[in-house]
Amino acid sequence: MTTELSVLAWSCLLAIVHIWLPIRAKTAQYGLKWNMGPRDEAQASPSAAAGRLERAQANFFETFPLMIAAVAVVSLADLETRWTGIGAWVWLGARVVYVPLYAFGVSGVRSLAWMAATVGLLMVLYPALRTAAGL
């Protein structure tokens, strides 16, 4: 398996963490009965931490499909390089770091982690864009 596909597999685990963390925080706030019920009744706004975890989750799921597509393109076109592998790890590492930074409300560094993840994604995508442009 290529580095990029291995990172994608680990990213699926991170996706599960992104699903689990906000619901765990909301269960702590609203209770197990709420979690196991239909969740029909209106609830108070989620705690600050639960809200941040929900927003981190939404942010991850905005970029995860792009990473899946980038890895698919370079894999199917056999464009993997040392740099696409490094870019994939940069993306995953930055996305992992992003979670606690967002959860604890660390503003400036969180944005740097997001930018690092974007750079990693572009590193993966670069050979495909270069090939598509005929360069």
Buried (B, 14 or more C-beta within 10 A) or exposed (E): EBBBBBBBEBBEEBBEEBEEBBBEBBBEBBEEEBEEEEEEEEEEEBBEBBBBBBEBBEBBEEBBEBBEBBBBBBBEEEBBBEEBBBBBBBBBBBBBBBBEBBBEEBEEEBEBBBEBBBEBBBBBBBBBEEEEEEE
